Amino acid sequence: MTAQHVSIRTVHPSQPEVSALLDLHLHAARTGTKAGYSFALDHSALAKPGITLFGVYAGDELVALGALSELGNDELEVKSMRVAPGNVGKGYGRLILDHLIAEARKRGAVTMRLETGTTPDYVPANGLYSSAGFIPTGPFAQYAASDHNRFYALTL
């Protein structure tokens, strides 16, 4: 991260800069994962009740996104984590993940869960989740186990 002001705030999928980064995220998820195994939420799904989308801004530039989805039973799911091109490797992924964890604790969640891919494109994300304390687990909610996805959980 650079010395410029960094802030995290709730955003909406209809905001132009958010929509553009979500488009990139959806394209990468759908082209980098076998058909039928990409569970990235589209713009309308991210606008539904029970989902909160956050943006990391460096100055006025959106540099990362991440969402929390309510699963019930004091559990939240991490969704739509994406760092903008040109900002990968600058700590913004860690920043949004740390924010999501802090927000989950603030909401009284007991467990955070996530589903991610297994192709080489997902290696950095898997490393980030592991380094934050997420441990491999089995499928949850509507997901089924396959060779194309991986599941993690973090006890808060």
HELIX and SHEET records of a PDB file:
HELIX    1   1 PRO A   16  THR A   31  1                                  16    
HELIX    2   2 HIS A   43  LEU A   46  1                                   4    
HELIX    3   3 TYR A   92  LYS A  106  1                                  15    
HELIX    4   4 PRO A  120  TYR A  122  5                                   3    
HELIX    5   5 VAL A  123  SER A  131  1                                   9    
SHEET    1   A 7 VAL A   6  VAL A  11  0                                        
SHEET    2   A 7 ILE A  51  ALA A  58 -1                                        
SHEET    3   A 7 GLU A  61  GLY A  72 -1                                        
SHEET    4   A 7 GLU A  75  VAL A  83 -1                                        
SHEET    5   A 7 THR A 111  GLY A 117  1                                        
SHEET    6   A 7 ASN A 149  THR A 155 -1                                        
SHEET    7   A 7 ILE A 135  THR A 137 -1                                        
END                                                                             
